[in-house]
Amino acid sequence: MPKYLILQQLQHIKELVISSLTGEELTALSIQEHLSLLLEHADVQELCENDQQRLLKLLKRLFPEWTIEPLPVPPPERVDIAYALRVLDVARSTFYRSIDKKLLKRSGKIGEKPVYLKADVDWLGVEAERMGKGGWVYRKLWKQRQGSNDA
């Protein structure tokens, strides 16, 4: 890679560093520390995958002693039926009759017990709250979902 392209990319990195840090941070840290912070900054994490890979390749070439790896995506949080019963405020029988496999899809099992995605359970709890709570709410949500699938 020609030196002027490297300098252009370093200038872009410098601009990202300056825009993402406060004045105190800029004067207190070395360029190596700035770049380390930059890699953890949300703006860099939001770059498209191709731009992230180009930036990582450039930094690996410039600083071979660094161990730079992209942050792994954490797996979604899973919850058991006890959490779902508490959040949805329903009895176990209502859960299995009106919610399980209809409004909430199982995301696997731990042992012999089903687990669900926490985000899905929380969303369903908010929707039920919005519609006024009560056992009938889940049947109404199920009918709405069936109606939207038919359309």
C-alpha positions in Angstrom: 0.0 0.0 0.0 1.4 3.4 -0.9 2.5 5.7 2.0 0.1 8.5 1.0 -2.9 6.0 1.4 -1.7 5.0 4.8 -1.3 8.6 5.8 -4.8 9.3 4.6 -6.2 6.5 6.6 -4.2 7.5 9.7 -5.6 11.1 9.2 -9.1 9.6 9.1 -8.3 7.6 12.3 -7.0 10.7 14.0 -10.2 12.6 13.1 -12.3 9.7 14.6 -10.2 9.8 17.8 -10.4 13.5 18.2 -14.2 13.5 17.6 -14.8 10.7 20.1 -12.7 11.9 23.0 -12.9 14.9 25.4 -10.2 17.5 25.7 -8.7 16.0 28.8 -8.5 12.6 27.2 -6.8 13.9 24.2 -3.9 15.5 26.2 -3.6 12.7 28.7 -3.1 9.7 26.4 -0.5 8.6 23.9 -1.4 7.7 20.2 -1.3 4.0 21.1 -3.8 4.6 23.9 -6.0 6.7 21.6 -6.1 3.9 19.0 -6.9 1.3 21.7 -9.8 3.5 22.9 -10.9 4.1 19.3 -11.3 0.4 18.6 -13.6 0.1 21.6 -15.6 3.2 20.7 -19.2 2.7 19.5 -18.6 4.7 16.3 -16.0 2.1 15.1 -18.3 -0.8 16.1 -21.0 0.7 13.9 -18.8 0.8 10.8 -19.7 -1.7 8.2 -18.0 -5.0 8.3 -15.7 -4.2 5.3 -14.5 -0.9 6.8 -13.9 -2.6 10.1 -11.8 -5.2 8.5 -9.8 -2.6 6.5 -9.1 -0.6 9.7 -8.0 -3.8 11.6 -5.6 -4.8 8.8 -4.1 -1.3 8.7 -3.6 -1.3 12.5 -2.1 -4.8 12.5 0.4 -3.7 9.9 1.3 -0.5 11.7 1.3 -2.1 15.2 2.2 -5.8 14.8 2.7 -6.2 18.6 -0.9 -5.4 19.3 -3.4 -8.2 19.5 -6.4 -6.7 17.8 -9.6 -8.7 17.3 -13.1 -7.6 16.7 -15.4 -7.9 19.7 -17.5 -11.1 19.6 -21.2 -10.7 19.4 -22.7 -11.9 22.7 -25.4 -14.6 22.4 -28.9 -13.5 23.1 -30.0 -13.9 26.8 -32.3 -16.8 27.4 -34.7 -17.3 30.3 -36.7 -20.1 31.8 -40.4 -20.5 32.3 -40.3 -19.1 35.9 -39.0 -15.7 34.5 -41.7 -15.8 31.8 -44.5 -16.5 34.4 -43.2 -13.6 36.5 -43.0 -11.1 33.7 -46.2 -12.0 32.0 -48.1 -12.4 35.3 -50.0 -15.5 34.3 -50.5 -19.0 35.7 -48.5 -21.9 34.4 -51.6 -23.4 32.7 -52.5 -20.2 31.0 -48.9 -19.9 29.8 -48.9 -23.4 28.2 -52.4 -23.0 26.8 -52.2 -19.5 25.3 -48.6 -18.4 25.0 -46.1 -21.3 24.7 -45.5 -22.2 21.0 -48.0 -19.6 19.9 -46.8 -16.2 21.0 -43.4 -17.3 22.3 -41.2 -19.7 20.4 -38.9 -21.9 22.3 -35.2 -21.1 21.7 -33.9 -24.4 23.0 -33.8 -26.5 26.1 -31.6 -26.6 29.2 -31.9 -30.1 30.5 -35.5 -30.9 29.8 -36.8 -27.4 30.5 -37.7 -25.1 27.6 -36.0 -21.7 27.4 -37.1 -18.5 25.7 -35.4 -15.4 24.4 -35.5 -12.7 27.1 -36.2 -9.9 24.6 -39.3 -11.8 23.3 -40.7 -12.4 26.8 -40.1 -8.8 27.7 -41.7 -7.6 24.5 -44.8 -9.7 25.1 -45.1 -8.4 28.7 -45.0 -4.8 27.4 -47.6 -5.6 24.7 -49.9 -7.3 27.3 -49.5 -4.3 29.6 -50.4 -1.9 26.7 -53.5 -3.9 25.9 -54.7 -3.9 29.5 -53.4 -7.2 31.0 -55.7 -10.1 31.9 -55.8 -13.7 30.6 -57.8 -12.7 27.5 -55.0 -10.4 26.3 -52.8 -13.3 25.1 -55.7 -14.9 23.2 -56.3 -11.5 21.5 -52.6 -11.1 20.7 -52.7 -14.6 19.2 -55.7 -13.8 17.0 -54.0 -10.6 15.9 -50.9 -12.6 14.9 -52.9 -15.2 13.0 -54.8 -12.4 11.2 -51.5 -10.7 10.2 -50.1 -14.0 8.9 -53.2 -14.6 6.8 -53.0 -11.2 5.1 
